[in-house]
Amino acid sequence: MSLPAALSERTLSALSEALGLETVDDIPLTSPMSPDPVGRLLVLRRPPAAKGAEQPVDLVVDKVVAVSLVVPMIGLDSHMIFAFTVPDSAVPHFTLDSVASPDYHAMHLDLIPRGELAVNLAYLDACYLELTPLLEDAAKIEGVSPAAIGPRQRAMMSPWMVVCRATPEAFTALDGTVDAYLRHWLSLVAGGVPALEGDLAARDRAGRENLFSPEVDPVWHQVTRLIGAEQSERVRGELVR
């Protein structure tokens, strides 16, 4: 198993165990390039409470979406996880994208804010300040280098986003950063965050449409070439809704 696949599998398992999730969709992704599936789309949710039982009061997480695409013949080994909070929650979304190519490994790790950070200082402090030393230490790991991402895409994320290329050794060294970001996010899920004003659901819908737009992230054009428009839209639709 590749380093990105192992990290993604371990992180997904930790999310599932911590949140009590079960798989509700497991869809193979196919391509003309291969007779076998080239990936899979997984959707995990918390199972409904048994009839007559009280509903949990901490239903903050809506779903977890995991997408893997592995095509050795073109050097593709990509694993993406998004843990989405419910539309009216202020708790950030969690995301991890881990990739291996013939030339380097890459990682994208973040807690995606649900409101404008510049005008919500208490929210910023609660959700992100604890991540500052983790972000700084990750940048100091030997073999970590900046990723090719422009300011337009950066604007969709948080300033605490870890987005980098890495040698195999550096990628392995980033395991602790991923674990710490995930622990912090789970603590926000459990403990809550300062309230945000405004229509959080509407802001989230608009933000996710932009974040996963082919006009913003050109990776969607590559995904469409690989698995076709219908499957690409199925994956993208799961992420934007």
C-alpha positions as CSV (number, residue, x, y, z in Angstrom):
1,M,0.0,0.0,0.0
2,S,1.3,3.4,-0.9
3,L,2.0,6.1,1.7
4,P,-0.9,8.3,0.6
5,A,-3.3,5.3,0.6
6,A,-2.2,4.2,4.0
7,L,-2.5,7.7,5.5
8,S,-6.0,8.1,4.0
9,E,-7.2,4.7,5.2
10,R,-5.9,5.3,8.7
11,T,-7.5,8.8,8.8
12,L,-10.8,7.5,7.5
13,S,-10.8,4.7,10.1
14,A,-10.1,7.2,12.9
15,L,-13.0,9.4,11.7
16,S,-15.4,6.5,11.4
17,E,-14.5,5.2,14.8
18,A,-14.6,8.6,16.6
19,L,-17.9,9.6,15.0
20,G,-19.7,6.3,14.9
21,L,-20.1,6.4,11.1
22,E,-21.1,3.6,8.7
23,T,-20.7,3.4,4.9
24,V,-23.9,4.2,3.0
25,D,-22.4,4.4,-0.5
26,D,-19.4,2.5,-1.9
27,I,-19.3,3.2,-5.6
28,P,-16.5,1.9,-7.9
29,L,-15.1,4.4,-10.4
30,T,-14.3,3.1,-13.9
31,S,-12.2,4.4,-16.8
32,P,-11.6,3.4,-20.4
33,M,-8.0,3.2,-19.5
34,S,-8.4,0.1,-17.4
35,P,-10.6,-3.0,-17.3
36,D,-10.7,-2.8,-13.5
37,P,-12.0,0.1,-11.4
38,V,-9.6,2.9,-11.1
39,G,-11.0,4.2,-7.8
40,R,-13.9,4.4,-5.5
41,L,-16.3,6.9,-4.0
42,L,-17.2,6.3,-0.3
43,V,-19.9,8.1,1.7
44,L,-20.1,7.6,5.4
45,R,-22.9,8.8,7.8
46,R,-24.0,8.2,11.3
47,P,-26.6,5.5,11.4
48,P,-30.1,6.6,12.4
49,A,-31.1,6.1,16.1
50,A,-33.1,3.0,16.8
51,K,-36.9,3.5,16.9
52,G,-37.9,5.0,20.3
53,A,-34.3,5.9,21.2
54,E,-33.3,9.5,21.9
55,Q,-31.5,11.3,19.0
56,P,-28.0,12.3,19.8
57,V,-27.7,16.0,20.6
58,D,-24.3,16.4,19.0
59,L,-25.2,15.7,15.3
60,V,-22.6,18.2,14.0
61,V,-21.2,16.0,11.3
62,D,-23.3,15.5,8.2
63,K,-21.2,13.1,6.2
64,V,-17.7,12.0,5.3
65,V,-16.8,11.7,1.6
66,A,-13.7,9.8,0.5
67,V,-12.5,9.6,-3.1
68,S,-9.6,7.5,-4.3
69,L,-8.1,7.3,-7.8
70,V,-5.2,5.0,-8.5
71,V,-3.9,4.5,-12.1
72,P,-0.3,3.2,-12.0
73,M,0.1,3.5,-15.8
74,I,-0.1,7.3,-15.5
75,G,1.5,7.6,-12.1
76,L,-1.7,8.6,-10.3
77,D,-2.3,7.7,-6.7
78,S,-4.7,10.2,-5.1
79,H,-6.8,9.9,-1.9
80,M,-9.1,12.7,-0.8
81,I,-11.2,12.9,2.4
82,F,-13.8,15.6,3.3
83,A,-15.7,15.5,6.6
84,F,-18.6,17.9,6.3
85,T,-20.4,19.4,9.2
86,V,-24.2,20.1,8.9
87,P,-25.3,23.1,7.0
88,D,-26.2,25.3,10.0
89,S,-23.1,24.4,12.0
90,A,-20.2,26.8,12.5
91,V,-17.7,23.9,13.1
92,P,-15.2,23.9,10.1
93,H,-15.1,21.1,7.6
94,F,-12.1,18.8,7.8
95,T,-10.2,17.8,4.7
96,L,-7.1,15.7,3.8
97,D,-5.8,15.1,0.3
98,S,-2.8,12.8,0.0
99,V,-1.1,12.1,-3.4
100,A,1.8,10.3,-4.8
101,S,3.2,11.0,-8.3
102,P,6.3,9.7,-10.0
103,D,8.2,12.9,-9.0
104,Y,6.9,13.7,-5.5
105,H,4.3,13.2,-2.8
106,A,1.8,15.9,-1.9
107,M,-0.5,16.8,0.9
108,H,-3.4,19.2,1.5
109,L,-4.7,19.4,5.0
110,D,-7.1,22.0,6.4
111,L,-10.1,23.0,8.5
112,I,-12.3,24.9,6.1
113,P,-13.9,27.9,7.9
114,R,-17.6,28.4,7.9
115,G,-17.5,32.2,8.3
116,E,-15.3,35.2,7.6
117,L,-12.3,34.9,9.9
118,A,-11.3,38.6,9.8
119,V,-14.5,39.7,11.5
120,N,-15.0,36.7,13.9
121,L,-11.9,36.8,16.1
122,A,-13.3,34.6,18.9
123,Y,-14.1,32.0,16.2
124,L,-10.7,32.3,14.6
125,D,-9.0,31.9,18.0
126,A,-11.0,28.9,19.0
127,C,-10.7,27.0,15.7
128,Y,-7.3,27.9,14.5
129,L,-4.8,29.3,17.0
130,E,-3.9,25.9,18.3
131,L,-2.9,24.9,14.8
132,T,-0.2,27.6,14.5
133,P,2.8,25.7,15.9
134,L,1.7,22.6,13.9
135,L,1.7,24.6,10.7
136,E,5.0,26.2,11.4
137,D,6.7,22.9,12.4
138,A,5.4,21.2,9.2
139,A,7.0,23.8,7.1
140,K,10.4,23.1,8.8
141,I,10.4,19.4,8.0
142,E,13.3,18.5,5.7
143,G,12.0,17.5,2.3
144,V,8.8,19.6,2.5
145,S,8.4,22.3,-0.2
146,P,5.7,24.7,-1.4
147,A,2.9,23.2,-3.5
148,A,1.8,24.7,-6.8
149,I,-1.5,26.4,-5.7
150,G,-2.6,29.9,-6.6
151,P,-4.1,32.6,-4.5
152,R,-7.6,32.0,-5.9
153,Q,-7.7,28.5,-4.5
154,R,-6.0,29.6,-1.3
155,A,-8.8,32.1,-0.8
156,M,-11.3,29.1,-0.5
157,M,-9.4,27.6,2.4
158,S,-7.9,28.8,5.7
159,P,-4.5,30.4,6.4
160,W,-3.7,27.4,8.5
161,M,-3.9,25.1,5.4
162,V,-0.9,22.7,5.1
163,V,-0.4,22.4,1.3
164,C,2.9,21.1,0.2
165,R,5.0,18.7,-1.8
166,A,7.2,16.2,0.1
167,T,9.8,13.5,-0.3
168,P,8.6,10.1,0.9
169,E,10.4,10.6,4.2
170,A,8.9,14.0,4.7
171,F,5.5,12.8,3.8
172,T,5.8,10.1,6.5
173,A,7.0,12.8,9.0
174,L,3.8,14.7,8.4
175,D,1.7,11.9,9.9
176,G,1.9,13.6,13.3
177,T,0.6,16.9,11.8
178,V,-2.4,15.1,10.2
179,D,-3.2,13.4,13.5
180,A,-3.0,16.6,15.5
181,Y,-5.2,18.5,13.1
182,L,-7.7,15.7,13.2
183,R,-7.7,15.6,17.0
184,H,-8.2,19.3,17.2
185,W,-11.1,19.1,14.7
186,L,-12.8,16.3,16.7
187,S,-12.5,18.5,19.8
188,L,-14.4,21.2,18.0
189,V,-17.0,18.8,17.0
190,A,-17.4,17.6,20.6
191,G,-17.1,20.9,22.3
192,G,-18.5,23.4,19.9
193,V,-17.2,26.7,18.6
194,P,-18.2,30.4,19.0
195,A,-21.4,31.3,17.1
196,L,-21.4,32.9,13.7
197,E,-24.0,35.3,12.4
198,G,-25.7,35.0,9.0
199,D,-27.1,32.2,6.9
200,L,-24.4,29.6,7.4
201,A,-26.2,27.1,5.1
202,A,-26.4,29.5,2.2
203,R,-22.7,30.6,2.7
204,D,-21.7,26.9,2.8
205,R,-23.6,26.1,-0.4
206,A,-22.0,28.9,-2.3
207,G,-18.5,28.2,-0.8
208,R,-18.6,24.5,-1.8
209,E,-19.8,25.3,-5.3
210,N,-16.8,27.5,-5.7
211,L,-14.3,25.2,-4.0
212,F,-15.3,22.2,-6.2
213,S,-15.8,24.2,-9.4
214,P,-13.8,23.2,-12.5
215,E,-13.3,26.9,-13.1
216,V,-11.4,27.2,-9.8
217,D,-9.7,23.8,-9.5
218,P,-8.4,22.4,-12.9
219,V,-8.0,19.0,-11.4
220,W,-11.7,18.4,-12.3
221,H,-10.8,18.5,-15.9
222,Q,-8.3,15.7,-15.4
223,V,-10.8,13.7,-13.4
224,T,-13.4,14.0,-16.2
225,R,-10.8,12.9,-18.7
226,L,-10.1,9.9,-16.6
227,I,-13.5,8.7,-15.5
228,G,-15.9,10.6,-17.8
229,A,-18.3,13.4,-17.2
230,E,-21.1,11.4,-15.6
231,Q,-18.9,9.8,-12.9
232,S,-17.0,13.1,-12.4
233,E,-20.3,14.9,-11.8
234,R,-21.4,12.2,-9.4
235,V,-18.3,12.7,-7.3
236,R,-18.5,16.5,-7.5
237,G,-22.2,16.4,-6.6
238,E,-21.5,14.5,-3.5
239,L,-19.0,17.1,-2.4
240,V,-21.1,20.2,-3.1
241,R,-24.3,18.9,-1.5
